[in-house]
């Protein structure tokens, strides 16, 4: 004997499971599409390209008040609008963090706020957040640091292909660049110690000697602090000559890595173009052979008639 009541209950459970699965699937598809829109737009995705252009325009508009000494009422309204847009953009990027970090676990939502781009997005919001809500007393220090808004320009870097290539080159060349940086810091400290002890009358403090050594390392030479004795001038000449070599090292590393990445990208583009052309040619040949075969079948059919 069949228990129809139990059977109907099982069917209801199955239906509920299917509905839950479908709703979760729709949410995943929606979040994935949202991630595609807020990320750098691909060719053909006009919604994503429109979003990218809007964010770039908003960033540029937010920097206009920095070019004026006076504060106009219009700037306050634009700052509120810009801050709200940045907050929405930050929230959208946070809720799609698992797609950005390619990790479906909850750890991706914990790690994302500590990534470089998330920190830049957050620092773009903090200088103006007190305009929206006046009770954020502790954040008033960010409004005093007006130039902190310049960080907003870094939000546009994600839309630049060249800057993305340079950032990937820096990541790949991390070890050589760290070695060069360590060499530079050591060279500055040693030069400062030598000049501070050889010519103490020209430098009030060790920090002044470090400042001079840094300026000599970069071969800028402002002329506000300089050695006056023969020994100090000899040390200054040696420091400047070695400074040219030390400064040229990271530039050479980044340039070589950039050229390698650029040639690799061009090679991949050419290979993809060749693959697409071969696919089109094969499709055309298949179509022609199928049409030819159909024509031969038609001719044979009419002959038989």
MIVO-51012 format. One record per residue (C-alpha): residue in one letter; x, y, z. Coordinates in steps of 0.5 Angstrom, whole numbers. Example, Ala and Ser with C-alpha at 12.3 -4.5 7.8 and 13.67 -1.06 7.14 Angstrom:
<A <25 -9 16>>;
<S <27 -2 14>>;
end
This chain:
<X <0 0 0>>;
<X <3 7 -2>>;
<X <3 12 3>>;
<X <1 18 -1>>;
<X <1 23 4>>;
<X <9 22 5>>;
<X <10 22 -2>>;
<X <7 29 -2>>;
<X <11 31 3>>;
<X <17 29 0>>;
<X <15 32 -7>>;
<X <14 39 -3>>;
<X <21 38 0>>;
<X <24 37 -7>>;
<X <20 43 -9>>;
<X <23 47 -4>>;
<X <30 45 -5>>;
<X <30 46 -12>>;
<X <27 53 -11>>;
<X <32 55 -6>>;
<X <38 52 -11>>;
<X <35 56 -16>>;
<X <35 63 -12>>;
<X <42 62 -10>>;
<X <44 61 -17>>;
<X <40 67 -19>>;
<X <44 71 -14>>;
<X <51 68 -16>>;
<X <49 70 -23>>;
<X <47 77 -21>>;
<X <53 78 -17>>;
<X <58 75 -22>>;
<X <55 80 -27>>;
<X <56 86 -22>>;
<X <63 84 -21>>;
<X <64 84 -29>>;
<X <61 91 -29>>;
<X <65 94 -24>>;
<X <71 91 -26>>;
<X <75 94 -32>>;
<X <70 93 -38>>;
<X <72 88 -44>>;
<X <71 90 -51>>;
<X <63 89 -52>>;
<X <61 90 -45>>;
<X <58 97 -46>>;
<X <55 97 -39>>;
<X <62 96 -36>>;
<X <65 101 -40>>;
<X <60 106 -38>>;
<X <61 105 -31>>;
<X <69 105 -32>>;
<X <68 112 -35>>;
<X <63 115 -30>>;
<X <68 113 -24>>;
<X <74 116 -28>>;
<X <70 123 -29>>;
<X <67 123 -22>>;
<X <75 122 -20>>;
<X <77 128 -24>>;
<X <71 132 -22>>;
<X <73 131 -14>>;
<X <80 133 -16>>;
<X <77 140 -18>>;
<X <77 144 -12>>;
<X <84 142 -10>>;
<X <86 147 -16>>;
<X <82 153 -12>>;
<X <84 156 -6>>;
<X <77 159 -4>>;
<X <72 154 -2>>;
<X <65 155 -6>>;
<X <58 152 -4>>;
<X <58 148 -11>>;
<X <64 144 -8>>;
<X <61 142 -2>>;
<X <55 139 -6>>;
<X <59 136 -11>>;
<X <64 133 -5>>;
<X <57 130 -2>>;
<X <55 126 -9>>;
<X <62 124 -10>>;
<X <63 121 -3>>;
<X <56 117 -4>>;
<X <59 114 -11>>;
<X <65 112 -8>>;
<X <62 109 -2>>;
<X <57 105 -7>>;
<X <63 103 -11>>;
<X <67 101 -5>>;
<X <61 96 -2>>;
<X <60 93 -9>>;
<X <67 91 -10>>;
<X <67 88 -3>>;
<X <60 84 -4>>;
<X <64 81 -10>>;
<X <71 80 -7>>;
<X <70 73 -8>>;
<X <70 74 -15>>;
<X <76 79 -15>>;
<X <80 74 -10>>;
<X <78 68 -14>>;
<X <76 65 -7>>;
<X <69 63 -6>>;
<X <70 62 2>>;
<X <69 67 7>>;
<X <76 69 8>>;
<X <76 73 1>>;
<X <71 78 5>>;
<X <76 78 11>>;
<X <82 79 6>>;
<X <79 84 1>>;
<X <79 90 6>>;
<X <87 90 7>>;
<X <89 89 -1>>;
<X <92 95 -4>>;
<X <86 98 -8>>;
<X <81 97 -3>>;
<X <86 101 2>>;
<X <86 106 -4>>;
<X <78 106 -4>>;
<X <78 107 3>>;
<X <83 113 3>>;
<X <79 116 -2>>;
<X <72 116 2>>;
<X <75 118 9>>;
<X <77 125 8>>;
<X <70 127 6>>;
<X <66 122 10>>;
<X <65 128 16>>;
<X <61 132 11>>;
<X <56 127 10>>;
<X <55 125 18>>;
<X <58 131 22>>;
<X <59 126 28>>;
<X <65 123 26>>;
<X <69 127 30>>;
<X <75 122 30>>;
<X <75 123 22>>;
<X <76 130 22>>;
<X <83 130 22>>;
<X <82 127 15>>;
<X <79 133 13>>;
<X <85 137 15>>;
<X <89 133 11>>;
<X <86 136 4>>;
<X <92 133 0>>;
<X <90 126 2>>;
<X <84 127 -4>>;
<X <90 126 -9>>;
<X <90 119 -7>>;
<X <83 119 -11>>;
<X <87 119 -17>>;
<X <90 112 -16>>;
<X <83 109 -17>>;
<X <83 111 -24>>;
<X <90 106 -25>>;
<X <86 100 -25>>;
<X <83 102 -32>>;
<X <90 104 -35>>;
<X <93 98 -38>>;
<X <100 100 -38>>;
<X <100 102 -31>>;
<X <97 95 -29>>;
<X <103 92 -34>>;
<X <108 96 -29>>;
<X <105 94 -23>>;
<X <105 86 -25>>;
<X <113 88 -27>>;
<X <114 90 -20>>;
<X <111 84 -17>>;
<X <115 80 -21>>;
<X <121 83 -20>>;
<X <120 84 -13>>;
<X <127 81 -10>>;
<X <131 85 -15>>;
<X <128 91 -13>>;
<X <128 90 -5>>;
<X <136 88 -6>>;
<X <137 95 -10>>;
<X <133 99 -5>>;
<X <137 96 1>>;
<X <143 98 -3>>;
<X <140 105 -3>>;
<X <138 105 4>>;
<X <145 103 6>>;
<X <149 107 1>>;
<X <145 113 4>>;
<X <146 112 11>>;
<X <154 110 10>>;
<X <155 117 6>>;
<X <151 121 11>>;
<X <155 118 17>>;
<X <162 119 13>>;
<X <160 127 11>>;
<X <157 128 18>>;
<X <164 126 21>>;
<X <168 129 16>>;
<X <165 136 16>>;
<X <161 137 22>>;
<X <161 144 21>>;
<X <156 144 15>>;
<X <151 140 18>>;
<X <147 141 24>>;
<X <144 134 25>>;
<X <145 127 23>>;
<X <138 128 19>>;
<X <141 134 15>>;
<X <147 129 13>>;
<X <142 124 11>>;
<X <138 129 7>>;
<X <144 131 3>>;
<X <146 124 2>>;
<X <139 123 -1>>;
<X <139 129 -5>>;
<X <146 127 -8>>;
<X <144 120 -9>>;
<X <139 122 -14>>;
<X <143 127 -17>>;
<X <138 133 -15>>;
<X <143 138 -12>>;
<X <139 143 -9>>;
<X <145 147 -6>>;
<X <142 149 1>>;
<X <146 144 4>>;
<X <153 143 1>>;
<X <160 141 4>>;
<X <166 147 4>>;
<X <172 143 5>>;
<X <176 139 0>>;
<X <175 133 4>>;
<X <168 134 4>>;
<X <167 136 -4>>;
<X <171 129 -5>>;
<X <166 125 -2>>;
<X <161 129 -5>>;
<X <163 127 -12>>;
<X <164 120 -10>>;
<X <157 120 -7>>;
<X <154 123 -14>>;
<X <158 118 -18>>;
<X <155 112 -15>>;
<X <149 115 -14>>;
<X <148 115 -22>>;
<X <149 108 -22>>;
<X <145 106 -16>>;
<X <139 110 -19>>;
<X <140 107 -26>>;
<X <139 100 -23>>;
<X <131 100 -21>>;
<X <130 104 -28>>;
<X <133 98 -32>>;
<X <130 92 -28>>;
<X <123 96 -29>>;
<X <124 97 -36>>;
<X <127 90 -38>>;
<X <121 87 -35>>;
<X <116 92 -38>>;
<X <119 90 -45>>;
<X <118 83 -44>>;
<X <111 84 -41>>;
<X <109 88 -47>>;
<X <112 83 -52>>;
<X <109 77 -49>>;
<X <102 81 -49>>;
<X <103 82 -57>>;
<X <105 75 -58>>;
<X <99 73 -54>>;
<X <94 78 -59>>;
<X <98 75 -65>>;
<X <97 68 -63>>;
<X <89 69 -61>>;
<X <88 73 -68>>;
<X <91 67 -72>>;
<X <87 62 -68>>;
<X <81 66 -70>>;
<X <83 67 -77>>;
<X <84 59 -78>>;
<X <77 58 -74>>;
<X <74 62 -80>>;
<X <78 59 -85>>;
<X <76 52 -83>>;
<X <69 54 -82>>;
<X <69 57 -89>>;
<X <72 51 -92>>;
<X <67 46 -88>>;
<X <61 51 -91>>;
<X <63 50 -98>>;
<X <64 43 -98>>;
<X <57 42 -95>>;
<X <54 46 -100>>;
<X <58 43 -106>>;
<X <56 36 -103>>;
<X <49 38 -103>>;
<X <49 41 -110>>;
<X <52 34 -112>>;
<X <46 30 -108>>;
<X <41 35 -112>>;
<X <44 34 -119>>;
<X <44 26 -117>>;
<X <37 26 -115>>;
<X <35 30 -122>>;
<X <39 25 -126>>;
<X <35 19 -123>>;
<X <28 23 -124>>;
end
